[in-house]
Amino acid sequence: MVDKQPDSYRSYSVSNQDEFVVPLRYILAVFRRRALPVLLFIAVVTAATFVVSRSMPAVYESTVTLDLERQTPQATFGQDAFLTTQLNIIRSDAVLRPVVQKYKLDGYDPAAAERHGNASEQEIPVVSNLRVSHPPNSFLILISYRSHDPEQAVSIVNSIADSYLRDRLSVGALSSQVAEQQLAGVKDKMERSAARLQQLDKAAQQGKNSALSSQLMQVENDLVAVQAERDRRQAAEKLFRDGTLDAVQASPQGESLRPLFARMTVEQARVDKLSAQYTPKHPEFTKAANQLKETQDMVEQARKMIAAKLADDLNEIAGREAGLNKRRTELKAELQHLGIQAVDSEAIRREADADRALYQDMLRRMKDPGATAKTPENSIRILDRGRIPRSRVSPDVRTNMLLGLVVSTVLALGGAVVLELLDDTVRDPLQASRLFHLDILGTLPTLKGLRKEGALKQLLTGETSDRQSVEFLNSLETLHNSMLPAGPSSQERIRSMLVVSSGPGDGTTTISAALAVVHARQRRRTLLIDANLRHPGVRETLGAGLDTGFSDVLNTQTLWREALGHSKDWPELDVLSAGAGGVRALDLLALKLPALLAGAAAEYDLVVIDAAPLGAFPESLQIAPLVDAVAVVCAAGRSKNAGVQSALVSLARVKAKVAGLVLNQVTVHG
């Protein structure tokens, strides 16, 4: 046993896991660990997108470009309003109906048209493949139509453009007549506005309604004042009826009560003073209390009188308000009878001026030869007719594949993150160090067939030399060197070590046996003890050891030196197998093991103990405080975080010296 331990071996203490910040390299490790399913999902989705896109029927688009000359009349609404109107006309029933009937597009039923006797009575469906647009900052209109047949797309889009031009031509023939009708309507409106303004000026000059209007204004002012007074009296009456004494005293109507309030305050103070000196039945206290009661009754009586007076005032005010309302109604009826109404003269004047300006503008346009010469048939022309498309517009295989690639990447990465969050096992050294705040002593890669009997012995004796075996041996050497640093004196070295895990199947027997062999190969005397009496495996793993062993030593059936098995392959290695004493021998563990370790430490450079899992059996916790260091083994992707955490807490409770974690069965990428 040693008296001094290296600083790197310390008792484990539970810390707050919320203190750490997830580093970027950990996130990259997550995606790297799940790279294969992520890439496979992305490849499958992208390939499926390509296959579906190629199998979809091709869609072709043909476009007609219309040019609206800048001299086109735009009335008073501006360019945007005029262009929007033309777009709606192209989509209208009058333009699309002839095309739908001609090409018998989806939704058109010739039999129904014959039954109606007039095809125009049949509802024309919306042409879903039609798109009409206007490029910004231009006088162009683009009419596009999509179809699975490129020739049909060209024919339909050109027919729609021709139908639109014919419609505009028919409208142009009626433009002069419509303009004259509009001019007459504006003129009539202008004359009515002028007559109304003249009547208003005349009525204002005569002053017929001035007296009645003045009376009405005076009545409304009086009514407002009465209503305000009513609100004040209502508030005061409610205060005196339901309010507190302090609020009543602070009100204007409480001026007459203030002497009584002052008297009541003095008497209340006298009663409070006497209550501290005398009992309630004392004559002095009784006299003072009666005086206070009389004053309180006087205050309450005066309060009720003021409240009653305020209620009478409210009734009087209500009568005045009713009279003023009646008078206001009479004055309004008289004004209405005389036909005089309140009007906004400025608004009427503005309306009359606007009607006059509009009439003059329209009259000027009618008389302008340049304006009348520009009719729809010579102001709108087809700049570029539709042509047979050479390539399809849908489905766009490249765009669909790019979209599939982006979506599948997002879904795959999101799924990887979700799976990582749901995974509650120890997965890699960085995650284990971050979660448990312990040093990672080393990692051992996954090696197939290592659990077979004699496989580890063949590996350690050099009988297998493939790449994976070499990597495993290198990792084992690194683990040994990190766990057993050589100091300048033997007092600084670890003389006894316990290899334990939180659950079964994590590889403690393999690691403890391999560490003992590596140490013995350095010509250092090494003792390997199989303390896992539940499931012993050291003897089968290395092919060394006797039938008697650790359990027999605990039962005092033999001495520990007599139960040692000597390895033929590694002369410096001795093995104390589990023996045949059974698990009952563990009851004597605390009594016998300290002396055994003390004797072994005097003869061996290192004692390695393989023990049962901490989460299942208690004997490992008895061994842990007796050794110089404890190495906790975790199986990557198998050991639960909660199990490892519980094992570490148990070791800390018995003050075991935890050297760190050994991560076993790690999958090597690339």
C-alpha positions as CSV (number, residue, x, y, z in Angstrom):
1,M,0.0,0.0,0.0
2,V,1.2,3.6,-0.6
3,D,1.1,6.5,1.7
4,K,0.9,9.2,-1.0
5,Q,-1.4,9.3,-4.0
6,P,-0.9,11.3,-7.1
7,D,-3.1,14.4,-7.5
8,S,-4.7,13.0,-10.6
9,Y,-6.5,10.3,-8.4
10,R,-9.2,11.9,-6.3
11,S,-12.6,11.2,-4.8
12,Y,-15.5,11.8,-7.2
13,S,-17.9,14.5,-6.2
14,V,-21.3,15.2,-7.9
15,S,-21.4,18.6,-9.5
16,N,-24.1,20.7,-11.2
17,Q,-24.4,19.6,-14.8
18,D,-26.0,23.0,-15.7
19,E,-22.6,24.7,-15.3
20,F,-21.1,23.5,-18.6
21,V,-21.5,24.9,-22.0
22,V,-21.8,22.4,-24.9
23,P,-18.7,23.0,-27.1
24,L,-18.9,23.1,-30.9
25,R,-16.6,20.0,-31.2
26,Y,-19.2,18.0,-29.2
27,I,-21.9,19.0,-31.7
28,L,-19.6,18.0,-34.6
29,A,-18.9,14.7,-32.9
30,V,-22.7,14.1,-32.7
31,F,-23.1,14.5,-36.5
32,R,-20.0,12.6,-37.2
33,R,-21.2,9.7,-35.1
34,R,-24.5,9.5,-37.0
35,A,-23.0,10.4,-40.4
36,L,-24.0,7.1,-42.1
37,P,-27.7,7.2,-41.4
38,V,-27.8,11.0,-42.1
39,L,-26.1,10.6,-45.5
40,L,-28.2,7.6,-46.3
41,F,-31.4,9.4,-45.6
42,I,-30.3,12.4,-47.7
43,A,-29.3,10.2,-50.6
44,V,-32.6,8.2,-50.5
45,V,-34.7,11.3,-50.4
46,T,-32.8,13.1,-53.2
47,A,-32.9,10.0,-55.4
48,A,-36.6,9.6,-54.8
49,T,-37.1,13.3,-55.7
50,F,-35.2,12.7,-58.9
51,V,-37.3,9.6,-59.8
52,V,-40.6,11.3,-59.0
53,S,-39.7,14.4,-61.0
54,R,-38.6,12.5,-64.0
55,S,-41.8,10.4,-63.9
56,M,-44.1,13.4,-63.8
57,P,-45.6,14.6,-67.1
58,A,-43.9,17.5,-68.8
59,V,-45.6,20.9,-68.8
60,Y,-44.8,23.5,-71.5
61,E,-45.4,27.3,-71.4
62,S,-45.9,29.8,-74.2
63,T,-46.1,33.5,-73.7
64,V,-47.5,36.5,-75.6
65,T,-46.2,40.0,-75.0
66,L,-48.6,43.0,-75.4
67,D,-47.4,46.6,-75.7
68,L,-49.5,49.4,-74.3
69,E,-48.2,52.7,-75.8
70,R,-47.5,55.6,-73.4
71,Q,-50.1,57.8,-75.2
72,T,-52.9,55.5,-74.0
73,P,-55.5,57.7,-72.2
74,Q,-55.3,57.0,-68.4
75,A,-58.1,59.3,-67.3
76,T,-57.5,60.6,-63.7
77,F,-56.5,57.2,-62.1
78,G,-52.9,56.9,-63.2
79,Q,-50.8,54.2,-65.0
80,D,-51.2,51.5,-62.3
81,A,-54.9,51.7,-62.3
82,F,-55.1,51.5,-66.1
83,L,-52.8,48.5,-66.3
84,T,-54.6,46.7,-63.5
85,T,-57.9,47.2,-65.4
86,Q,-56.4,45.6,-68.5
87,L,-55.1,42.6,-66.6
88,N,-58.6,42.0,-65.2
89,I,-60.2,42.4,-68.7
90,I,-57.9,39.7,-70.0
91,R,-59.0,37.3,-67.2
92,S,-62.7,38.3,-67.7
93,D,-65.4,36.0,-69.1
94,A,-65.9,38.1,-72.3
95,V,-62.3,37.4,-73.3
96,L,-61.9,33.8,-72.2
97,R,-65.3,32.4,-73.2
98,P,-64.6,32.2,-77.0
99,V,-61.2,30.5,-76.3
100,V,-62.7,27.9,-73.9
101,Q,-65.5,27.1,-76.4
102,K,-63.1,26.9,-79.3
103,Y,-60.7,24.5,-77.7
104,K,-63.2,22.8,-75.5
105,L,-61.1,23.1,-72.4
106,D,-61.8,21.3,-69.1
107,G,-65.2,22.3,-67.8
108,Y,-66.9,23.2,-71.1
109,D,-69.9,20.9,-72.0
110,P,-71.1,21.4,-75.6
111,A,-74.3,19.4,-74.8
112,A,-75.2,21.8,-72.0
113,A,-74.6,24.7,-74.4
114,E,-77.1,23.2,-76.9
115,R,-79.7,22.6,-74.2
116,H,-79.5,26.3,-73.1
117,G,-79.7,27.4,-76.7
118,N,-77.0,30.0,-76.0
119,A,-73.5,29.1,-75.1
120,S,-73.1,32.3,-73.2
121,E,-75.5,31.1,-70.5
122,Q,-73.1,28.3,-69.5
123,E,-70.7,29.2,-66.7
124,I,-67.1,29.3,-68.1
125,P,-64.6,27.8,-65.6
126,V,-61.5,29.6,-64.5
127,V,-58.6,28.8,-66.7
128,S,-56.2,27.5,-64.1
129,N,-53.1,27.3,-66.4
130,L,-53.4,30.9,-67.5
131,R,-51.1,33.6,-66.0
132,V,-51.4,37.3,-66.7
133,S,-48.6,39.6,-65.3
134,H,-47.2,43.1,-65.7
135,P,-43.5,43.6,-65.5
136,P,-42.7,46.5,-63.1
137,N,-41.8,49.9,-64.6
138,S,-43.0,49.0,-68.1
139,F,-46.1,49.3,-70.4
140,L,-46.0,45.5,-71.2
141,I,-48.5,42.8,-70.4
142,L,-47.4,39.1,-70.5
143,I,-50.0,36.4,-71.2
144,S,-48.7,32.9,-70.4
145,Y,-50.5,29.5,-70.8
146,R,-49.3,26.1,-69.7
147,S,-50.2,22.7,-71.2
148,H,-48.8,19.2,-71.5
149,D,-49.0,19.7,-75.3
150,P,-46.6,22.5,-76.5
151,E,-48.6,23.2,-79.7
152,Q,-51.8,23.5,-77.7
153,A,-50.1,26.0,-75.4
154,V,-49.1,28.2,-78.3
155,S,-52.6,28.0,-80.0
156,I,-54.5,28.9,-76.8
157,V,-52.3,31.8,-75.7
158,N,-52.4,33.4,-79.1
159,S,-56.2,33.0,-79.2
160,I,-56.5,34.7,-75.8
161,A,-54.5,37.6,-77.1
162,D,-56.6,37.9,-80.2
163,S,-59.8,37.7,-78.2
164,Y,-58.6,40.5,-76.0
165,L,-57.8,42.8,-79.0
166,R,-61.2,42.1,-80.5
167,D,-62.9,43.0,-77.2
168,R,-60.9,46.3,-77.0
169,L,-61.9,47.0,-80.6
170,S,-65.6,46.7,-79.9
171,V,-65.2,48.9,-76.8
172,G,-63.5,51.6,-78.9
173,A,-66.6,51.9,-81.1
174,L,-68.6,52.9,-78.1
175,S,-66.0,55.1,-76.5
176,S,-67.3,58.4,-78.0
177,Q,-70.9,57.7,-77.0
178,V,-69.9,56.8,-73.5
179,A,-67.7,59.9,-73.1
180,E,-70.6,62.1,-74.1
181,Q,-72.9,60.4,-71.6
182,Q,-70.3,60.8,-68.9
183,L,-69.8,64.5,-69.8
184,A,-73.6,65.1,-69.5
185,G,-73.7,63.4,-66.1
186,V,-70.8,65.5,-64.8
187,K,-72.5,68.7,-66.1
188,D,-75.8,67.9,-64.3
189,K,-73.9,67.2,-61.0
190,M,-72.0,70.5,-61.4
191,E,-75.3,72.5,-61.9
192,R,-76.9,70.8,-58.8
193,S,-73.8,71.7,-56.7
194,A,-73.9,75.3,-57.9
195,A,-77.7,75.7,-57.1
196,R,-77.2,74.2,-53.6
197,L,-74.3,76.6,-52.9
198,Q,-76.5,79.6,-54.2
199,Q,-79.3,78.6,-51.9
200,L,-77.0,78.3,-48.9
201,D,-75.5,81.8,-49.6
202,K,-79.0,83.2,-49.9
203,A,-80.3,81.7,-46.7
204,A,-77.2,83.0,-44.8
205,Q,-77.8,86.5,-46.1
206,Q,-81.5,86.5,-45.0
207,G,-80.6,85.2,-41.5
208,K,-83.9,83.3,-41.1
209,N,-82.5,80.7,-38.8
210,S,-80.2,82.9,-36.7
211,A,-82.6,83.4,-33.8
212,L,-83.7,79.7,-33.5
213,S,-80.1,78.6,-33.9
214,S,-79.0,80.9,-31.1
215,Q,-81.7,79.7,-28.8
216,L,-80.8,76.1,-29.5
217,M,-77.2,76.7,-28.7
218,Q,-78.1,78.5,-25.4
219,V,-80.3,75.5,-24.4
220,E,-77.6,73.0,-25.2
221,N,-75.1,75.0,-23.1
222,D,-77.5,75.1,-20.2
223,L,-78.1,71.4,-20.6
224,V,-74.4,70.6,-20.4
225,A,-74.1,72.7,-17.2
226,V,-77.0,71.1,-15.6
227,Q,-75.7,67.6,-16.4
228,A,-72.3,68.5,-14.9
229,E,-74.0,69.8,-11.7
230,R,-76.1,66.6,-11.6
231,D,-72.9,64.4,-11.7
232,R,-71.3,66.4,-8.9
233,R,-74.4,66.2,-6.7
234,Q,-74.7,62.4,-7.3
235,A,-71.1,61.9,-6.3
236,A,-71.5,63.9,-3.1
237,E,-74.7,62.1,-2.2
238,K,-73.1,58.7,-2.7
239,L,-70.1,59.8,-0.6
240,F,-72.3,60.9,2.3
241,R,-74.4,57.7,2.0
242,D,-71.7,55.1,1.6
243,G,-68.2,56.8,2.0
244,T,-65.8,56.7,4.9
245,L,-65.7,59.3,7.6
246,D,-62.4,60.6,6.3
247,A,-63.7,61.1,2.8
248,V,-66.9,62.8,4.1
249,Q,-64.8,65.2,6.2
250,A,-62.6,66.1,3.2
251,S,-65.6,66.9,0.9
252,P,-66.9,70.5,0.6
253,Q,-70.3,69.5,2.1
254,G,-68.5,68.2,5.2
255,E,-67.4,71.6,6.4
256,S,-70.2,71.7,9.0
257,L,-69.2,68.3,10.4
258,R,-65.6,69.2,11.1
259,P,-66.1,70.5,14.7
260,L,-67.9,67.2,15.5
261,F,-65.1,65.2,13.8
262,A,-62.5,67.1,15.9
263,R,-64.5,66.5,19.1
264,M,-64.9,62.8,18.2
265,T,-61.2,62.5,17.6
266,V,-60.4,64.0,21.1
267,E,-62.9,61.7,22.8
268,Q,-61.6,58.6,21.0
269,A,-58.0,59.4,22.1
270,R,-59.3,59.8,25.7
271,V,-61.0,56.4,25.5
272,D,-57.9,54.8,24.2
273,K,-55.9,56.3,27.0
274,L,-58.3,55.2,29.7
275,S,-58.5,51.7,28.3
276,A,-54.9,51.2,29.1
277,Q,-55.4,52.4,32.7
278,Y,-58.8,51.0,33.7
279,T,-61.1,48.1,33.0
280,P,-64.1,48.5,30.8
281,K,-66.4,48.6,33.9
282,H,-64.6,51.4,35.6
283,P,-66.7,54.6,36.0
284,E,-64.2,56.9,34.3
285,F,-63.9,54.6,31.3
286,T,-67.7,54.1,31.1
287,K,-68.3,57.9,31.1
288,A,-65.7,58.5,28.4
289,A,-67.1,55.7,26.2
290,N,-70.7,57.1,26.6
291,Q,-69.5,60.6,25.5
292,L,-67.8,59.1,22.5
293,K,-70.9,57.2,21.6
294,E,-73.1,60.3,21.8
295,T,-70.7,62.3,19.6
296,Q,-70.6,59.4,17.0
297,D,-74.4,59.4,16.9
298,M,-74.5,63.2,16.3
299,V,-72.0,62.8,13.5
300,E,-74.1,60.0,11.9
301,Q,-77.3,62.0,12.2
302,A,-75.8,65.1,10.6
303,R,-74.4,63.0,7.8
304,K,-77.8,61.6,7.1
305,M,-79.4,65.1,7.0
306,I,-76.8,66.3,4.5
307,A,-77.3,63.2,2.4
308,A,-81.1,63.8,2.4
309,K,-80.6,67.5,1.4
310,L,-78.3,66.4,-1.5
311,A,-81.0,63.9,-2.6
312,D,-83.6,66.7,-2.7
313,D,-81.2,68.8,-4.8
314,L,-80.8,65.9,-7.2
315,N,-84.5,65.7,-7.7
316,E,-84.6,69.4,-8.5
317,I,-81.8,69.2,-11.0
318,A,-83.4,66.2,-12.7
319,G,-86.5,68.4,-13.3
320,R,-84.5,71.2,-14.8
321,E,-82.7,68.7,-17.0
322,A,-86.0,67.2,-18.3
323,G,-87.3,70.7,-19.1
324,L,-84.2,71.6,-21.1
325,N,-84.3,68.4,-23.0
326,K,-87.9,69.1,-23.9
327,R,-87.1,72.6,-25.1
328,R,-84.2,71.4,-27.2
329,T,-86.4,68.8,-28.9
330,E,-89.0,71.6,-29.7
331,L,-86.3,73.9,-31.2
332,K,-84.9,71.2,-33.4
333,A,-88.4,70.2,-34.7
334,E,-89.1,73.9,-35.5
335,L,-85.8,74.3,-37.4
336,Q,-86.6,71.1,-39.4
337,H,-90.0,72.4,-40.2
338,L,-88.6,75.6,-41.6
339,G,-86.2,73.4,-43.8
340,I,-83.1,75.0,-42.4
341,Q,-80.3,72.5,-41.5
342,A,-76.8,72.9,-40.3
343,V,-74.4,72.5,-43.2
344,D,-70.8,72.7,-43.8
345,S,-70.5,75.6,-46.3
346,E,-66.8,75.0,-46.9
347,A,-67.4,71.4,-47.9
348,I,-70.2,72.4,-50.3
349,R,-67.9,75.0,-51.9
350,R,-65.1,72.4,-52.4
351,E,-67.5,69.9,-53.9
352,A,-68.9,72.6,-56.4
353,D,-65.3,73.6,-57.4
354,A,-64.3,70.0,-57.9
355,D,-67.3,69.3,-60.2
356,R,-66.6,72.5,-62.2
357,A,-62.9,71.5,-62.7
358,L,-63.8,67.9,-63.7
359,Y,-66.4,69.2,-66.3
360,Q,-63.9,71.6,-67.8
361,D,-61.2,68.9,-68.0
362,M,-63.5,66.4,-69.7
363,L,-64.8,69.1,-72.1
364,R,-61.2,69.9,-73.0
365,R,-60.4,66.3,-73.7
366,M,-63.5,65.9,-75.9
367,K,-62.4,68.8,-78.0
368,D,-58.7,67.7,-78.3
369,P,-58.2,65.9,-81.6
370,G,-55.0,64.2,-80.4
371,A,-56.8,62.5,-77.5
372,T,-59.7,61.2,-79.7
373,A,-57.3,59.9,-82.3
374,K,-55.8,57.3,-79.8
375,T,-58.4,54.6,-79.7
376,P,-57.8,51.1,-78.1
377,E,-57.3,49.4,-81.5
378,N,-54.2,51.5,-82.3
379,S,-52.8,51.9,-78.7
380,I,-52.5,48.2,-77.8
381,R,-50.6,45.8,-80.1
382,I,-49.0,42.4,-79.9
383,L,-45.3,42.9,-79.5
384,D,-44.3,39.2,-79.5
385,R,-46.7,36.3,-80.3
386,G,-46.4,32.9,-78.6
387,R,-44.0,30.3,-80.0
388,I,-43.7,26.6,-79.5
389,P,-41.6,26.1,-76.4
390,R,-38.4,24.0,-76.8
391,S,-38.0,23.0,-73.1
392,R,-40.5,22.2,-70.4
393,V,-41.0,24.5,-67.4
394,S,-42.3,21.8,-65.0
395,P,-41.3,19.7,-63.3
396,D,-37.9,21.4,-62.8
397,V,-35.7,18.4,-61.9
398,R,-32.8,20.5,-60.8
399,T,-34.9,22.7,-58.5
400,N,-36.8,19.8,-57.1
401,M,-33.6,17.9,-56.4
402,L,-32.0,20.9,-54.8
403,L,-35.2,21.4,-52.7
404,G,-35.2,17.7,-51.8
405,L,-31.5,17.9,-50.8
406,V,-32.1,20.9,-48.5
407,V,-35.2,19.5,-46.9
408,S,-33.7,16.0,-46.4
409,T,-30.6,17.6,-44.9
410,V,-32.6,19.6,-42.5
411,L,-34.8,16.6,-41.5
412,A,-31.8,14.3,-41.2
413,L,-29.8,16.7,-39.1
414,G,-32.9,17.4,-37.0
415,G,-33.5,13.7,-36.6
416,A,-29.9,13.2,-35.5
417,V,-30.2,15.9,-32.9
418,V,-33.5,14.4,-31.6
419,L,-32.0,10.9,-31.4
420,E,-29.0,12.3,-29.6
421,L,-31.1,14.1,-27.1
422,L,-33.2,10.9,-26.5
423,D,-30.0,8.7,-26.2
424,D,-29.2,8.4,-22.5
425,T,-26.1,6.3,-22.8
426,V,-22.4,7.1,-22.6
427,R,-21.3,7.6,-26.2
428,D,-17.9,9.2,-26.5
429,P,-15.1,10.6,-24.3
430,L,-16.0,14.2,-24.7
431,Q,-19.6,13.6,-23.6
432,A,-18.5,11.4,-20.7
433,S,-16.0,14.0,-19.5
434,R,-18.6,16.8,-19.8
435,L,-21.3,14.9,-18.0
436,F,-19.3,13.3,-15.1
437,H,-16.4,15.8,-14.8
438,L,-13.8,13.0,-14.7
439,D,-10.7,12.3,-16.6
440,I,-11.0,9.8,-19.5
441,L,-8.1,7.4,-18.8
442,G,-8.4,5.8,-22.3
443,T,-10.7,4.4,-25.0
444,L,-10.7,0.9,-26.4
445,P,-12.1,0.3,-29.8
446,T,-14.7,-2.4,-30.6
447,L,-13.0,-5.6,-31.5
448,K,-15.2,-8.5,-32.8
449,G,-14.8,-11.9,-31.3
450,L,-13.0,-10.7,-28.2
451,R,-15.5,-12.3,-25.9
452,K,-14.7,-15.8,-27.2
453,E,-12.7,-18.0,-24.8
454,G,-8.9,-17.6,-25.4
455,A,-9.4,-14.7,-27.9
456,L,-7.7,-12.1,-25.6
457,K,-4.8,-14.5,-24.9
458,Q,-4.2,-14.9,-28.6
459,L,-4.3,-11.2,-29.1
460,L,-1.9,-10.5,-26.2
461,T,0.5,-13.2,-27.3
462,G,0.7,-11.8,-30.8
463,E,-1.0,-14.6,-32.6
464,T,-3.3,-12.1,-34.4
465,S,-1.8,-9.2,-36.2
466,D,-4.6,-7.6,-38.2
467,R,-5.1,-3.8,-38.3
468,Q,-8.0,-3.8,-35.8
469,S,-6.0,-6.0,-33.3
470,V,-3.0,-3.7,-33.6
471,E,-5.2,-0.6,-32.9
472,F,-6.7,-2.4,-29.9
473,L,-3.2,-3.2,-28.5
474,N,-2.1,0.4,-29.0
475,S,-5.1,1.7,-27.2
476,L,-4.5,-0.8,-24.4
477,E,-0.9,0.4,-24.0
478,T,-2.0,4.0,-23.9
479,L,-4.6,3.1,-21.3
480,H,-2.0,1.4,-19.2
481,N,0.4,4.3,-19.3
482,S,-2.2,6.9,-18.4
483,M,-3.5,4.8,-15.5
484,L,-0.1,3.8,-14.1
485,P,2.3,6.7,-14.5
486,A,5.8,5.9,-13.4
487,G,7.3,8.3,-10.9
488,P,10.8,8.9,-9.6
489,S,10.2,6.6,-6.7
490,S,8.1,3.6,-6.0
491,Q,6.2,5.5,-3.4
492,E,4.4,7.5,-6.1
493,R,3.1,4.6,-8.1
494,I,-0.2,2.9,-7.8
495,R,0.2,-0.5,-6.1
496,S,-3.4,-1.7,-6.2
497,M,-6.3,-0.9,-8.6
498,L,-9.9,-2.0,-8.8
499,V,-11.5,-2.3,-12.3
500,V,-15.3,-2.0,-12.0
501,S,-18.3,-1.0,-14.1
502,S,-21.9,0.2,-13.4
503,G,-23.5,-2.7,-15.2
504,P,-22.8,-6.2,-16.5
505,G,-21.2,-6.8,-19.9
506,D,-19.2,-3.6,-20.0
507,G,-15.8,-5.5,-20.4
508,T,-14.2,-5.2,-16.9
509,T,-12.8,-8.7,-17.0
510,T,-11.2,-8.1,-20.4
511,I,-9.7,-4.8,-19.4
512,S,-8.4,-5.9,-16.0
513,A,-6.8,-9.0,-17.5
514,A,-5.3,-7.0,-20.4
515,L,-3.9,-4.4,-18.0
516,A,-2.3,-7.1,-15.9
517,V,-0.7,-8.7,-18.9
518,V,0.6,-5.4,-20.3
519,H,2.1,-4.6,-16.9
520,A,3.7,-8.0,-16.5
521,R,5.2,-7.8,-20.0
522,Q,7.2,-4.8,-18.7
523,R,8.9,-7.3,-16.3
524,R,7.0,-6.1,-13.3
525,R,5.5,-8.6,-10.9
526,T,1.8,-8.4,-11.3
527,L,-1.1,-10.1,-9.4
528,L,-4.5,-10.4,-11.0
529,I,-7.4,-11.2,-8.6
530,D,-10.8,-12.3,-9.8
531,A,-13.1,-10.9,-7.1
532,N,-16.2,-11.3,-9.3
533,L,-17.6,-14.4,-7.6
534,R,-20.9,-13.8,-9.3
535,H,-19.7,-14.3,-12.8
536,P,-15.9,-15.2,-12.8
537,G,-14.1,-15.1,-16.1
538,V,-10.4,-14.3,-15.6
539,R,-9.3,-18.0,-15.7
540,E,-11.2,-18.6,-19.0
541,T,-9.9,-15.4,-20.5
542,L,-6.2,-15.9,-19.9
543,G,-6.1,-19.7,-19.4
544,A,-4.3,-19.3,-16.1
545,G,-5.3,-19.9,-12.5
546,L,-6.1,-22.8,-10.2
547,D,-9.4,-24.4,-9.1
548,T,-8.9,-22.9,-5.7
549,G,-8.9,-19.2,-5.5
550,F,-10.2,-16.0,-4.0
551,S,-13.3,-17.4,-2.4
552,D,-11.3,-20.2,-0.8
553,V,-8.9,-17.7,0.7
554,L,-11.8,-15.7,2.2
555,N,-13.2,-18.9,3.7
556,T,-9.8,-19.6,5.3
557,Q,-9.6,-22.9,3.5
558,T,-6.2,-22.0,2.0
559,L,-3.5,-19.4,2.0
560,W,-3.6,-16.8,-0.8
561,R,0.0,-17.7,-1.9
562,E,-1.0,-21.4,-2.2
563,A,-4.0,-20.5,-4.4
564,L,-2.0,-18.5,-7.0
565,G,-1.8,-19.8,-10.6
566,H,1.4,-18.9,-12.5
567,S,1.1,-17.9,-16.1
568,K,3.3,-19.8,-18.6
569,D,3.1,-17.0,-21.2
570,W,4.0,-14.2,-18.9
571,P,6.3,-15.3,-16.1
572,E,5.8,-12.0,-14.1
573,L,2.0,-12.5,-13.9
574,D,0.3,-14.5,-11.1
575,V,-3.5,-15.1,-11.2
576,L,-5.8,-15.6,-8.1
577,S,-8.9,-17.0,-9.7
578,A,-12.4,-16.9,-8.3
579,G,-12.2,-20.4,-6.8
580,A,-14.9,-22.7,-5.7
581,G,-15.9,-21.3,-2.4
582,G,-19.1,-19.6,-3.7
583,V,-20.6,-16.2,-3.1
584,R,-21.0,-16.9,0.7
585,A,-17.3,-16.1,1.0
586,L,-18.1,-12.5,0.3
587,D,-19.4,-12.1,3.8
588,L,-15.8,-12.3,5.0
589,L,-14.5,-9.8,2.4
590,A,-14.1,-6.8,4.8
591,L,-12.3,-9.1,7.3
592,K,-9.8,-10.9,5.0
593,L,-9.1,-8.5,2.0
594,P,-7.1,-5.8,3.8
595,A,-4.5,-8.3,5.0
596,L,-4.4,-10.0,1.6
597,L,-3.8,-6.6,-0.2
598,A,-1.1,-5.6,2.3
599,G,0.8,-8.9,1.8
600,A,0.4,-8.7,-2.0
601,A,1.6,-5.1,-2.1
602,A,4.8,-6.1,-0.4
603,E,5.6,-8.7,-3.0
604,Y,4.0,-7.3,-6.3
605,D,4.5,-4.2,-8.2
606,L,0.8,-4.0,-9.0
607,V,-2.4,-5.7,-7.9
608,V,-5.3,-5.6,-10.3
609,I,-8.8,-6.6,-9.0
610,D,-11.7,-7.5,-11.3
611,A,-15.0,-7.1,-9.4
612,A,-18.7,-7.4,-9.9
613,P,-20.7,-4.4,-11.3
614,L,-21.5,-1.7,-8.9
615,G,-25.1,-1.3,-9.9
616,A,-26.0,-4.9,-9.2
617,F,-23.8,-6.2,-6.3
618,P,-22.5,-4.5,-3.1
619,E,-19.1,-6.2,-2.7
620,S,-17.3,-3.7,-5.1
621,L,-18.1,-0.9,-2.7
622,Q,-16.3,-2.9,0.1
623,I,-13.2,-3.3,-2.1
624,A,-13.1,0.3,-3.5
625,P,-11.9,2.2,-0.4
626,L,-9.1,-0.4,0.2
627,V,-7.3,0.1,-3.1
628,D,-5.1,3.0,-4.3
629,A,-7.3,3.8,-7.4
630,V,-10.6,2.8,-9.0
631,A,-11.1,2.7,-12.8
632,V,-14.8,2.8,-13.9
633,V,-15.4,1.1,-17.2
634,C,-18.3,2.3,-19.5
635,A,-19.4,0.6,-22.7
636,A,-20.0,3.2,-25.4
637,G,-23.6,3.2,-26.5
638,R,-24.6,0.7,-23.8
639,S,-23.9,2.1,-20.3
640,K,-26.7,4.4,-19.1
641,N,-25.8,7.8,-17.9
642,A,-27.9,7.4,-14.8
643,G,-26.2,4.1,-14.0
644,V,-22.7,5.5,-14.3
645,Q,-23.8,8.6,-12.3
646,S,-25.2,6.4,-9.5
647,A,-22.0,4.3,-9.4
648,L,-19.8,7.3,-9.1
649,V,-22.0,8.7,-6.3
650,S,-21.7,5.4,-4.5
651,L,-17.9,5.4,-4.8
652,A,-17.8,9.0,-3.5
653,R,-19.9,8.0,-0.6
654,V,-17.4,5.3,0.5
655,K,-14.5,7.8,-0.2
656,A,-13.0,5.7,-3.0
657,K,-10.2,7.2,-5.1
658,V,-11.6,7.3,-8.6
659,A,-8.8,7.6,-11.2
660,G,-11.2,8.2,-14.1
661,L,-13.3,6.5,-16.7
662,V,-12.3,3.9,-19.3
663,L,-14.6,4.0,-22.4
664,N,-14.8,0.6,-24.0
665,Q,-16.3,-0.7,-27.2
666,V,-15.9,2.7,-29.0
667,T,-16.8,2.7,-32.7
668,V,-13.9,4.1,-34.7
669,H,-15.0,6.4,-37.6
670,G,-12.8,6.6,-40.7
